Amino acid sequence: MKRRLVVIGNGMAGMRAVEEILVRGGADLFDITVFGDEPYGNYYRTRLGRVLSGEESEADILLNSLHWYQKNTITLHAGVRVERIDKFSQHVFAADGRVVQYDHLIIATGSRPFLPPMAGLYTPSGTIRHGVFTFRTLDDARRMIQFARHKDHLRAAVIGGDSFGLEAVHGLRSCGLEVNVLSGRRVAAILGADRITGLSVRNQPDIDCHMVVVSAGIRPNVDVAVVSGLAVERGIVVDDHLRVMDEEDIYAVGECVQHRGEVYGTVAPLWDQAAVLADHITGSDRSSMYLGTRARS
Ligand SMILES: Cc1cc2nc3c(=O)[nH]c(=O)nc-3n(C[C@H](O)[C@H](O)[C@H](O)COP(=O)(O)OP(=O)(O)OC[C@H]3O[C@@H](n4cnc5c(N)ncnc54)[C@H](O)[C@@H]3O)c2cc1C
């Protein structure tokens, strides 16, 4: 009889793990169910900058279409967030009321953008104010393009000069905006009452802008693991088989993971992790071990 495999997170790591499992005969071993917070199939997050700049379309960056899930008899709940796991009865509980039992569980919830403290970032009700963006999802790219197209939005500021921030800079310049790049520590406040008018920067004159992109790093997305009582430090703590510490049937993979004290923010480690996880969960190579990934040039 097939075992029930549930995957939380329909991103690059979760689906790479599923692909590796299928390559090892996983379709005969498991009934696979995937929950994904984003309302799409899986896409190359790495190429979002090219969508923002107009160099590629949304269709170009599709990794696994809805047809791929059907073809592999994978049940996909797209746009459905898992809120909690009961590791004793082996169920996941989703925000839409769905409850699904598993024999094996893979957590692949990725990361979320870090928002450094600064005045003017939030509305009084605690939501991120209109005109401030992070750059993590296809929806983020869509919202930025829409905002940048407005005739009165001529200047943008990108806070944080990491490589993903620089992709936002390139993308917004391609949308026709004038773009300033600033280090997060220097920005004291986002200015403007009803709409954004600029940034207040320490020891410098204010900078005029109509939109702000915050690209100041990422943090592992561990909410589900924390509320479910799993081992979490900076990320979800896994062993060399990608098994969550002290759990027999729960694995984790990708940016949500902490392995031997390391958390990662690029795709090379999650490719390595997905292969080892698949070796173990399918039983195809129980000697397989993940020992970390060195930075690749
Ligand atoms: C703009 C940009 C450019 C990048 N460029 C590069 C690059 O050039 N090279 C490189 O190596 N890396 C790059 N990266 C990083 C790379 O995209 C990530 O390392 C990779 O996507 C991480 O995969 P993941 O599956 O761990 O996380 P994600 O891809 O973030 O997937 C996690 C998924 O889980 C979902 N999820 C979270 N919580 C829940 C829940 N409770 N229930 C259901 N679903 C949930 C999320 O919505 C998300 O869809 C880039 C990232 C960005 C944002």
The ligand as a Gaussian input file, in Angstrom:
#p B3LYP/6-31G(d) Opt

LIG

0 1
 C       14.623000      37.998000      -6.579000
 C       15.413000      36.774000      -6.212000
 C       16.486000      36.381000      -6.978000
 C       17.227000      35.260000      -6.644000
 N       18.296000      34.921000      -7.414000
 C       19.028000      33.831000      -7.093000
 C       20.146000      33.436000      -7.886000
 O       20.459000      34.075000      -8.887000
 N       20.847000      32.324000      -7.506000
 C       20.511000      31.586000      -6.410000
 O       21.178000      30.580000      -6.104000
 N       19.459000      31.928000      -5.636000
 C       18.725000      33.029000      -5.940000
 N       17.650000      33.377000      -5.166000
 C       17.340000      32.548000      -3.970000
 C       16.517000      31.325000      -4.364000
 O       15.394000      31.743000      -5.072000
 C       16.132000      30.581000      -3.091000
 O       17.317000      30.047000      -2.525000
 C       15.146000      29.452000      -3.311000
 O       13.975000      29.901000      -3.976000
 C       14.752000      28.862000      -1.955000
 O       13.827000      27.812000      -2.162000
 P       12.879000      27.322000      -0.986000
 O       11.979000      26.303000      -1.604000
 O       13.678000      26.971000       0.200000
 O       12.022000      28.593000      -0.620000
 P       10.924000      29.302000      -1.509000
 O       11.300000      29.264000      -2.947000
 O       10.701000      30.620000      -0.848000
 O        9.637000      28.407000      -1.346000
 C        8.922000      28.282000      -0.153000
 C        7.453000      28.214000      -0.478000
 O        6.758000      27.778000       0.673000
 C        5.570000      28.538000       0.791000
 N        5.132000      28.485000       2.203000
 C        5.722000      29.066000       3.267000
 N        5.035000      28.765000       4.400000
 C        3.987000      27.993000       4.018000
 C        2.913000      27.366000       4.730000
 N        2.805000      27.494000       6.046000
 N        2.001000      26.659000       4.026000
 C        2.113000      26.527000       2.670000
 N        3.107000      27.089000       1.948000
 C        4.039000      27.809000       2.623000
 C        5.974000      29.922000       0.324000
 O        4.831000      30.690000      -0.041000
 C        6.858000      29.571000      -0.873000
 O        6.086000      29.439000      -2.035000
 C       16.870000      34.498000      -5.489000
 C       15.772000      34.882000      -4.718000
 C       15.050000      36.007000      -5.053000
 C       13.889000      36.401000      -4.191000

